[in-house]
Amino acid sequence: MSLWIPARRSARLNPSIIREILKLTEQPGVLSMAGGLPSAETFPVEVIREACNRVLSDTPREALQYAASEGFGPLRDWVAQHLAAQGLTLRADRVLITTGSQQGLDLVGKVMVDAGAPVAVEAPTYLGALQAFNPYEPIYASLAGDADGPLPDALRALPHDAPGTRFAYLVPNFQNPTGRLIPDARRAALVAAAQATRLPLVEDNPYGDLWFDAAPPAPLAARWPEGVLYLGSFSKVLAPGLRLGYLVAPPELYPKLLQAKQAADLHTPGFNQRVVYEVIKKGFLDQHVPTIRARYQRQCDAMAEALTRHMPADTTWQRPRGGMFFWLRLPAGCDALALLPQALAAGIAYVPGSAFYAQAADTRTLRLSFVTLSPDDIAEAVSLLGRVLREHLDAQREPAP
C-alpha cells in the first residue's frame, strides 16, 4: 500500500497534451505548429534588461522584499487606465495582479466552483481553463455555438436550479483554439442573456491586443461590470517567462479571490511587477505591440495561403482576424489524434482538437499555431501536413487485398 495517498480530486489532474507534444517537437528537424507560444523574436530583451537595471538601481530592497498580495500599486493603476481605454471603467482596487493569467483561472475555480456544480464552457474551449477548473470537480455544460461564438439561447438553457451554473467561461477575442472573434452584436446578446438569467461570466482576454485590421469590440465586462470577471495577461505582449497577469473582479468577489491568492503564493513576484511597470509606464506597448501584430499578420497570411494550396478537399477552417491560431476540421475518415504519429514522422507537429472539448470531442479537428515559424517554414509545414492527410485518405479509398 502506498504511503502517500493523493486526494480524490487529484484524479482529475491530467498532463497537458500540448506540453507532452512540445517535448516531441524538441527533436531536431520538427516543424512545430503545436505550441501556443508567442514568438521569441518579439521579446523586447534590451528594454527589459534596462528596466531590470533601473529597478535594481532605484528600489533594490523594495523589489526584492515581500510585497502586497494585491500587487504593485502603480501597475494596478496602469491596468485600470489601460482597460478604461477599452470602455471598462473601474478603480485600481478591483485589480489583482496574478502569477500569469493561468493563476487567475485557478483562483476562479478555487473560489467559485463546488464539486458537482455546473460550469459552462465553449465547445471547444481553452485547455488550460479545463485544467484549472478540473480539480474543483465541476460538471461541465458545453455551450452550443456557431462561427460568431456561443449562442445566447445556450446561456438561457443552462441549469439554474440548485446548485445552479456557477459561471460561463468565454474567450471573446481570437479564441484559443479556434481563433474566433465574437462580434459586437453577439456580445450584446450574450450579456443580455446572462443578465436575464443572473449567470456570472468569466471573460478571458490574453489575445485581444493581437488584432490585425481592427480592434475587437468592447469587452463583455464593459457591458456588465458587476456580472463579469475579467482576466488579462502580459505574456503575449511582453514575454510569458515573466509570469504576469491580472484579474478584475466585482467588489463582492474580490476579497475571496485575494484570500485565495494569499494562500497560494502570498504575492506575485514584486521584482517582475516593478520591471514590467518600468517597461510600460511611458507608453512602450503603444510602439511595441503594433510590431507584433504586423509580424503575426504576415505569418497568418502565409498559413492561409498554404492551407488553400495544400489541404485536401472538404477540409474547413476560418481565417482569424488576430491572435495566433487556425482551427481546422478534417475530411470524414480523419482522426487528428490518430494521425499525429504520422505527422511527427513526417517532421511536423500540431495539437489534436479533441483536447479542447469538455464533452463530446470532435476528433476531426486540430489547432495550428502560425506565430513561431517563418513564412517559408509555414509553407513547408502545411505542405507536409497536406501530404500526410492525402496519403491517409488515399489509403482509406484503396480496396482491401
Buried (B, 14 or more C-beta within 10 A) or exposed (E): EEEEEEEEEEEBEEEBBBEEBBEBBEEEEBBBBBBBBBBEEBBBEEBBEBBBEBBBEEBEEEBBEEBBBBBBBBBBBBBBEBBEEBEBEBEBEBBBBBBBBBBBBBBBBBBBBEEEBBBBBBBBBBBBBBBBBBBBBBBBBBBEBEEBBBBBEBBBBBEEEEEBBBBBBBBBBBBBBBBBBBBEEBBBBBBBBBBEBEBBBBBBBBBBBBBBEEEBBBBBBBBBBEBBBBBBBBBBBBBBEBBBBBBBBBEEBBEBBBBBBEEBEEBBBBBBBBBBBBBBEEEBBEEBBEEBBEBBBBBBBBBBBBBEEBBBEEBEBBEBBBBBBBBBBBBEEBEBBEBBEBBBEBBBBBBBBBBBBBEEBBBBBBBBBBBBBBBEBBBBBBBBBBBBBBEBBEEEEEEEE
